[in-house]
Amino acid sequence: MSDRKKFLILAAVFALFYFLPVESPRVRSGAVEALAMLHEYAREHVILCLVPAFFIAGAISVFVSQQAVMKYLGSEARRWVAYSAAAVSGTVLAVCSCTVLPLFAGIYKRGAGLGPATAFLYSGPAINVLAIILTARVLGFELGLARAVGAIVFSVVIGLLMAVIFRSEETERMQGFVEIPETGPVRPLWKTSAHMAGMVVFLIFANWAAPRVMGGTWETVYKMKWIIAALAFVFTLSASRVWFDSDERSQWLGSTWGYALQVVPLLFGGVLVAGFLLGRPGHEALIPGAWIETLVGGNSLGANFFASVVGAFMYFATLTEVPILQGLIGAGMGKGPALALLLAGPALSLPNMLVIRSILGTKKTVVYTCLVVVLSTLAGGIFGAFFS
């Protein structure tokens, strides 16, 4: 960054705080919400969500060969294999838009094509089986089905469009991976896969939310979550000790730490800004909630577009989008805008965008965000026309 840009940024920050109307109740409310959201995020989403995700990303970088990633997710892989693997990942991981980031960075830097990588980036938080079932039960079967179909289709369409739009840049990037000499596996593939699976199982079950209505299979799984998570944790520690030497473990920790340094500062900064502007569900911040409720009523193009944009910038913890929408629908939100927010919200957020930019660059991040917003707007408009 040039000295001129640094000066302009410092001048802008100085001007912001110099002229900030701190006596305004709305500004003070936003400041409280920014700290409250960061506090909530740190307590609920870092230790059991982000930290395991960083270790998985670090393991991908160290233990998974670039040839393996390129075989299934690279530009030369069969499209149906690459995009099927990327789309299915969401049903397995069920992570939020921030937790998926280090995993996305890991496969992208190991040679995954831009198309499959962005399909994975969208599908990870969007195709969440628990959230889709909860949507159907609380907001109606039609909305739940539309969310499931839309999320699966979007992950593939967005990935394909990103690959086409940036095909020349991708060809150049992938050439660097092609030139890497292929080396034989250090250990059997099943060991690497089992080690990775142990961490994924821990991530899933440590974050398994309580069912909204107790009873049946979901309640049984919820009661067993900590037993399963503990077994996965012990297995991962044991496998790390037995199957990997000290140098490999050191590289793994170093890679994990590198992802944490890249992601955490941007995420925390983004959470602060999102909290200051929009606040937590049910709490007022700088932008009044009544404005949002007024703007997303009905099924106009503007209402669907606004719902998509708000969903894209606001941070939603996993499963929280359902009760939020339940309140907004009760306040007059149309079904079309509700679907638009469901398709854009879980997959994007302001903190999420900041980290994606550090991985893909500004141009690709803007295009990815615009694709999510435009497709969500169109899907909301079509759904609202049939079911409003």
C-alpha positions in Angstrom: 0.0 0.0 0.0 1.4 3.4 -1.0 2.0 6.2 1.5 -0.8 8.2 -0.2 -3.4 5.5 0.3 -2.3 5.1 3.9 -2.7 8.9 4.4 -6.1 8.9 2.9 -7.3 6.0 5.1 -5.9 7.7 8.2 -7.6 11.0 7.2 -10.9 9.3 6.6 -10.8 7.5 10.0 -9.8 10.8 11.7 -12.7 12.6 10.0 -15.1 9.9 11.0 -14.3 10.0 14.6 -13.9 13.8 14.7 -17.4 14.4 13.4 -19.1 11.4 14.9 -22.2 12.6 16.8 -21.5 10.6 20.0 -24.3 12.3 21.9 -26.9 10.7 19.5 -28.8 7.9 21.2 -28.8 6.0 17.9 -25.0 6.2 17.7 -24.6 5.1 21.3 -27.0 2.2 20.6 -24.9 1.2 17.6 -21.7 1.3 19.7 -23.3 -0.9 22.4 -24.5 -3.3 19.7 -21.1 -3.5 18.1 -19.5 -4.6 21.3 -22.4 -6.9 22.2 -22.2 -8.6 18.9 -18.5 -9.1 19.1 -18.9 -10.4 22.7 -21.6 -12.8 21.5 -19.5 -13.9 18.5 -16.4 -14.5 20.6 -18.3 -16.6 23.1 -20.4 -18.7 20.7 -18.5 -19.0 17.5 -14.8 -19.0 18.0 -13.7 -21.8 20.3 -16.0 -24.6 18.9 -16.5 -23.2 15.3 -13.5 -21.2 14.1 -10.7 -22.9 15.9 -11.6 -26.4 14.6 -12.0 -25.0 11.2 -8.5 -23.4 11.3 -7.1 -26.8 12.2 -8.9 -28.5 9.4 -7.7 -25.8 6.9 -4.2 -26.2 8.2 -4.4 -30.0 7.8 -5.6 -29.5 4.2 -2.6 -27.4 3.5 -0.1 -29.7 5.0 -1.4 -33.3 4.7 -3.6 -33.2 1.5 -1.5 -33.2 -1.7 -2.2 -30.6 -4.3 -2.6 -33.4 -6.8 -5.5 -34.9 -4.8 -7.3 -31.5 -4.6 -6.8 -30.8 -8.3 -8.0 -34.3 -9.2 -11.4 -33.7 -7.7 -11.8 -29.9 -7.6 -9.2 -28.6 -10.1 -9.9 -27.1 -13.5 -9.1 -30.4 -15.2 -11.5 -32.4 -13.0 -14.8 -33.6 -14.4 -17.3 -30.8 -13.8 -20.0 -33.1 -12.4 -17.5 -34.5 -9.9 -16.1 -31.1 -8.9 -19.4 -29.3 -8.5 -21.2 -32.3 -6.9 -18.4 -32.6 -4.3 -18.6 -28.8 -3.6 -22.4 -28.7 -3.4 -22.7 -31.8 -1.2 -20.2 -30.4 1.3 -22.8 -28.1 2.8 -25.1 -31.0 3.9 -22.1 -32.5 5.7 -20.4 -29.5 7.3 -23.4 -27.3 8.2 -21.1 -24.4 9.1 -21.7 -20.7 9.2 -20.5 -18.2 6.6 -17.4 -17.4 8.7 -16.4 -20.9 9.7 -16.3 -22.0 6.0 -13.7 -19.3 5.2 -10.5 -21.1 6.4 -11.7 -24.3 4.7 -12.3 -22.4 1.5 -8.9 -20.8 1.7 -7.3 -24.2 2.3 -8.7 -25.9 -0.8 -8.3 -22.8 -3.0 -4.6 -22.4 -2.1 -4.0 -26.2 -2.7 -5.2 -26.0 -6.3 -9.0 -26.1 -6.4 -10.5 -24.3 -9.3 -12.2 -21.0 -8.7 -15.6 -22.5 -9.8 -15.7 -25.5 -7.5 -14.0 -23.4 -4.7 -16.7 -20.7 -4.8 -19.4 -23.4 -5.1 -18.0 -24.8 -1.9 -17.9 -21.3 -0.3 -21.6 -20.8 -1.0 -22.8 -24.3 -0.2 -21.0 -24.7 3.1 -23.3 -22.4 5.1 -26.3 -22.3 2.6 -27.0 -26.0 2.2 -27.5 -26.7 5.9 -29.8 -29.7 6.5 -30.8 -28.6 10.0 -31.5 -25.0 8.9 -33.6 -26.2 6.0 -35.7 -28.6 8.1 -36.2 -25.8 10.7 -37.2 -23.4 8.0 -39.8 -25.9 6.7 -41.2 -26.5 10.2 -41.4 -22.9 11.3 -41.9 -20.9 8.2 -43.7 -23.4 6.0 -43.0 -26.4 3.8 -42.9 -24.2 0.6 -40.3 -21.9 1.9 -38.2 -24.7 3.3 -38.3 -26.6 -0.1 -37.5 -23.4 -2.0 -34.6 -22.7 0.2 -33.2 -26.2 -0.3 -33.6 -26.2 -4.1 -32.4 -22.6 -4.4 -29.2 -23.2 -2.3 -28.2 -26.3 -4.3 -28.8 -24.7 -7.6 -27.1 -21.4 -6.6 -23.9 -23.2 -5.5 -23.5 -24.8 -8.9 -24.6 -21.7 -10.9 -22.4 -19.3 -9.0 -19.4 -21.6 -9.3 -19.9 -22.0 -13.1 -20.4 -18.3 -13.6 -17.2 -17.4 -11.6 -15.2 -19.9 -13.6 -16.5 -18.5 -16.9 -16.1 -14.8 -15.9 -12.5 -15.3 -14.7 -11.5 -18.1 -17.0 -8.3 -16.4 -18.4 -7.0 -15.6 -14.9 -7.9 -19.1 -13.8 -6.0 -20.6 -16.6 -2.9 -18.7 -15.6 -3.3 -19.5 -11.9 -3.9 -23.2 -12.5 -0.7 -23.4 -14.7 1.3 -22.8 -11.6 -0.2 -25.9 -10.0 0.3 -28.1 -13.1 4.0 -27.4 -13.0 4.4 -28.8 -9.5 5.9 -32.2 -9.8 3.8 -35.1 -8.5 5.1 -36.8 -5.5 4.0 -40.1 -4.0 1.9 -40.2 -0.8 3.7 -40.1 2.4 1.1 -42.3 4.1 -2.0 -44.3 2.9 -4.8 -42.1 1.9 -7.2 -43.7 4.4 -5.1 -42.4 7.3 -5.2 -38.8 6.0 -9.0 -39.1 5.3 -9.7 -40.6 8.7 -7.7 -37.9 10.5 -9.6 -35.2 8.6 -12.9 -37.0 9.3 -12.2 -36.9 13.0 -11.9 -33.1 13.0 -15.0 -32.7 10.8 -17.1 -34.9 13.1 -15.9 -32.9 16.1 -16.8 -29.6 14.3 -20.3 -30.9 13.4 -21.3 -32.4 16.7 -19.7 -29.8 19.0 -21.9 -27.2 17.3 -25.0 -29.4 17.0 -27.9 -27.1 18.0 -30.8 -28.2 20.3 -33.9 -29.1 18.2 -36.6 -26.6 18.3 -39.1 -29.3 19.2 -37.8 -32.1 21.4 -38.4 -35.7 20.5 -37.3 -38.2 17.8 -34.0 -38.7 16.1 -32.8 -35.1 16.5 -33.2 -35.1 20.3 -31.3 -38.4 20.5 -28.4 -37.1 18.5 -28.4 -33.8 20.5 -28.2 -35.8 23.8 -25.2 -37.8 22.4 -23.4 -34.8 20.8 -20.7 -34.4 23.4 -20.0 -38.1 23.6 -19.5 -38.2 19.8 -17.5 -35.0 19.8 -15.3 -36.2 22.6 -14.6 -39.5 20.8 -13.8 -37.6 17.6 -11.4 -35.3 19.6 -9.6 -38.2 21.2 -9.3 -40.0 17.9 -7.9 -36.9 16.2 -5.3 -36.4 19.0 -4.3 -40.1 18.9 -4.0 -40.1 15.1 -1.9 -37.0 15.1 0.5 -38.5 17.6 0.8 -41.9 15.9 0.6 -41.2 12.2 2.5 -37.9 11.9 6.0 -37.0 13.0 6.9 -33.9 15.0 8.0 -31.9 11.9 4.6 -32.6 10.2 2.7 -31.6 13.4 4.8 -28.4 13.6 4.0 -27.5 10.0 0.3 -28.2 10.7 0.3 -25.9 13.7 2.2 -23.2 11.7 -0.3 -23.4 8.8 -3.3 -23.3 11.3 -1.8 -20.2 12.9 -1.3 -18.5 9.5 -5.0 -18.9 8.7 -6.0 -17.6 12.1 -3.8 -14.5 11.6 -5.4 -13.9 8.2 -9.0 -14.4 9.1 -9.6 -13.4 12.7 -8.7 -9.6 12.5 -10.9 -9.1 9.4 -13.8 -11.1 10.9 -13.7 -9.2 14.2 -13.5 -5.9 12.4 -16.4 -6.8 10.2 -18.5 -8.0 13.2 -18.0 -4.7 14.9 -19.1 -2.7 11.8 -22.1 -5.0 11.2 -23.1 -4.7 14.9 -22.8 -0.9 14.8 -25.0 -0.6 11.7 -27.6 -3.3 12.0 -27.3 -4.7 15.6 -28.3 -8.1 16.8 -31.8 -9.6 16.1 -34.3 -7.7 18.3 -31.9 -4.9 19.2 -31.8 -1.4 17.6 -28.5 -0.1 16.2 -27.7 2.8 13.9 -30.1 1.7 11.2 -33.7 1.4 12.7 -35.2 -2.0 12.4 -38.5 -0.4 11.3 -36.9 0.9 8.1 -36.0 -2.7 7.2 -39.5 -4.0 8.0 -41.1 -1.3 5.9 -38.8 -1.9 2.9 -39.3 -5.6 2.7 -43.1 -5.7 2.7 -44.9 -7.1 -0.4 -43.1 -8.7 -3.3 -41.8 -5.9 -5.5 -38.4 -6.0 -7.2 -37.2 -3.4 -4.7 -38.3 -5.3 -1.7 -36.5 -8.5 -2.9 -33.4 -6.6 -3.8 -33.3 -4.8 -0.5 -33.8 -8.1 1.4 -30.9 -9.7 -0.5 -28.6 -6.8 0.2 -29.5 -6.7 3.9 -29.0 -10.4 4.1 -25.7 -10.2 2.3 -24.2 -7.6 4.7 -25.8 -8.7 8.0 -24.2 -11.5 10.0 -26.4 -14.5 10.8 -25.2 -17.2 13.2 -26.2 -20.7 12.1 -30.0 -21.3 12.5 -30.7 -17.8 13.8 -32.0 -16.6 10.5 -35.2 -18.6 11.0 -36.5 -16.9 14.2 -35.4 -13.6 12.7 -37.5 -14.1 9.7 -40.4 -15.4 11.7 -40.5 -12.0 13.4 -40.1 -10.1 10.2 -42.8 -12.1 8.4 -45.1 -11.4 11.4 -44.3 -7.7 10.9 -45.4 -7.8 7.3 -42.4 -9.1 5.3 -43.4 -10.8 2.0 -42.6 -14.4 1.3 -40.4 -13.5 -1.7 -38.1 -11.2 0.2 -38.0 -13.8 3.0 -36.6 -16.4 0.6 -34.2 -13.8 -0.9 -32.9 -13.1 2.6 -32.6 -16.9 3.3 -30.5 -17.5 0.2 -28.2 -14.4 0.6 -28.0 -14.2 4.4 -26.4 -17.4 5.6 -23.9 -17.5 2.7 -22.6 -13.9 3.0 -21.9 -11.3 5.6 -19.7 -8.2 5.9 -17.0 -10.0 7.9 -17.2 -12.8 5.4 -16.7 -10.4 2.4 -13.6 -8.8 4.0 -11.9 -12.2 4.4 -12.9 -13.4 0.9 -11.3 -10.2 -0.5 -8.0 -11.1 1.2 -8.1 -14.5 -0.5 -9.6 -13.7 -4.0 -9.0 -10.0 -4.4 -11.5 -7.2 -4.7 -12.7 -7.9 -8.2 -13.6 -11.5 -7.7 -15.2 -10.7 -4.3 -17.4 -8.0 -5.8 -18.5 -10.3 -8.6 -19.2 -13.2 -6.2 -21.3 -10.9 -3.9 -23.2 -9.5 -6.8 -24.0 -12.9 -8.1 -25.4 -14.0 -4.7 -27.5 -10.8 -4.4 -28.9 -10.9 -8.0 -29.8 -14.6 -8.0 -31.4 -14.2 -4.5 -33.4 -11.3 -5.8 -34.6 -13.2 -8.8 -35.5 -16.3 -6.8 -37.4 -14.2 -4.3 -39.4 -12.5 -7.0 -40.3 -15.7 -8.7 -41.2 -17.5 -5.4 -43.2 -14.5 -4.2 -45.2 -14.3 -7.5 -46.4 -17.9 -6.9 -46.9 -18.1 -3.2 -47.6 -14.5 -1.9 
